[in-house]
Amino acid sequence: MFVWALVIIVVLLIPILAIVLDSQIGKAMAERLSSGRVPDDVQARLESLEGEVRYLTATVEELREETEFVRSLVEGSPGRSDAPRLGSRPSDEGTPPTGE
């Protein structure tokens, strides 16, 4: 059953492929593939997109470095475990808030 379905699909695709290749679209595609060159507007758009990708890559790398730096600040250095945390003052440690 599967073999017959495959044979029918192939038999139907042969005339469809011949029609498409003989049409204006098929000829334009063949000409574009054989020329090997890209139109100027497409080339300009491609160069613009490549520049944007380079910019975004650099920006992501900067953000990664900044995130690592902030993470190291938040986690604290292993040698500075006695450093006070945010929101606490050294003079107020151990005394309850007075409500002022």
Secondary structure, DSSP 8 states (H G I E B T S, - for coil): -HHHHHHHHHHHHHHHHHHHHHSHHHHHHHHHHHH----HHHHHHHHHHHHHHHHHHHHHHHHHHHHHHHHHHHH--GGGTTS--TT--GGGTTS-----
